[in-house]
Amino acid sequence: MMDHQERTRRLSEQPLRRLLMHYAIPATVGTMVTALYNVVDRIFIGQGVGEHAIAGLALTFPITIFLQAFGMLIGAGASARVSILLGRQDREGAERILGQAIVLTFITQLMTIIPSMIWMRELLEAFGGSERTIPYAVDYLRIIVPGNILMTLCFSYNAVMRASGYPTKAMYTMLIGAVLNTLLDALFIYGFGWGITGAAWATVIAMAVSAAFVLRHFFLKDSVIRFRRRYIGLSWAPMWAIASIGLSPFAVQLLGSLVSVLFNRSFAIYSPSSHEADLAIGAYGIISSYAMVGVMLMLGISQGMQPIVGYNYGAGLYDRVRRTFLMCASINTLVGLVIALSALLLSPFIVSAFTQSETLMLVASDALSKCLVGFAFVGFQITATQFLQSLGVVQRSFVLSISRQTFFFIPLLLVMPPRLGVDGVWYAAAISDTCSGILGMLLIGWQMRRMMHQEMRP
């Protein structure tokens, strides 16, 4: 079995292409599994329940994304800190981060789950729900919201497992849940006839199984880092160390929740009728599902880059840092281009996987080609954000992570739909993708020049 020093030493010595594949493939499988949890649910709900059910599921996005934001805060922050500390040979510091992360998890979950359960229906009405879609959303959320703590334990600590040198094991723990979720979706929706409630129970049970496997890892004696009782408590310095890096993905998730609200509200305001608004919300659910596949693929590749970049940056090996980023950015830009071209050329085929409704299919096919035309720029923006986050460049990572929603999409949403109607919503999303990708290029140019100055110092 590989010892701890060998497991981390190869990060600074192994050829980068092989190293990136070693980390990126399991990480990509892990993030694609995350996408599958959502996409499989939506396919089964759309095909097995109906168009109003998939619109009801889209109504839940603001709440579920909001809850997941706190998992991202802890998982992304803790995994990046663990990588940097292991690069500095500070195993004790990495274990302290792990202990504080579990405390933060339970605090944030209690703070978010309880209000979401209390004001669930009022929130769904504010998001643009109708009498046709809200009942489906409520049935789903009553199970998913309390189960979010299992989702956070699963995804957040899977990221820490991967960052501490176990990418393959992290991949398998996620695959177990994904396969189980798919099987249970089919059983509960088609076998038992539970509808959207069945999809929710399938997700929660699968998350519980994956979380058990992930947490068990950190109690094993041969793990690089383990849960230690002495590090589990309230300690502000390591908690801030986690939150300061995790702030960027946290902000992105929160803004993603706000954007989902704005999407749904815009459809309710600018659609000619409430029925057409429901169709537009359903189309948004389908488009976000397809886009999620691309985003999670890019994110997985970027997460595979994270331990390599974090370790080598901590060790002062800046050339390896640069070359790793360039490989990752090239791959993700190509992925974004493929997603954009597919949306333009194959939209009816893509939409047909989610619905049998001819009316929804026409609306979603037209919207897909308009909304994702700028997706080619998303790959670079995601890679740049993960790169800056991995280096601990908190402020610029934060700015880039929120740029799409804050600087571009929200202002465009105030201008374009009043003139173009619902089409203005779709075009605003495409323009925002393009602008945030260009901003990422500018910030990466700044970071590369900064590393060159660090290399020249005696």
Secondary structure, 3 states (H helix, E strand, C coil): CCCHHHHHHHHHHCCHHHHHHHHHHHHHHHHHHHHHHHHHHHHHHHHHCCHHHHHHHHHCHHHHHHHHHHHHHHHHHHHHHHHHHHHCCCHHHHHHHHHHHHHHHHHHHHHHHHHHHHCHHHHHHHCCCCCCCHHHHHHHHHHHCCCHHHHHHHHHHHHHHHHCCCHHHHHHHHHHHHHHHHHHHHHHHHHCCCHHHHHHHHHHHHHHHHHHHHHHHCCCCCCCCCCCHHHCCCCHHHHHHHHHHHHHHHHHHHHHHHHHHHHHHHHHHHCCCHHHHHHHHHHHHHHHHHHHHHHHHHHHHHHHHHHHHHHHHHCCCHHHHHHHHHHHHHHHHHHHHHHHHHHHHCHHHHHHCCCCCHHHHHHHHHHHHHHCCCHHHHHHHHHHHHHHHHCCCHHHHHHHHHHHHHHHHHHHHHHCHHHHCHHHHHHHHHHHHHHHHHHHHHHHHHHHHHHHHHHHCC
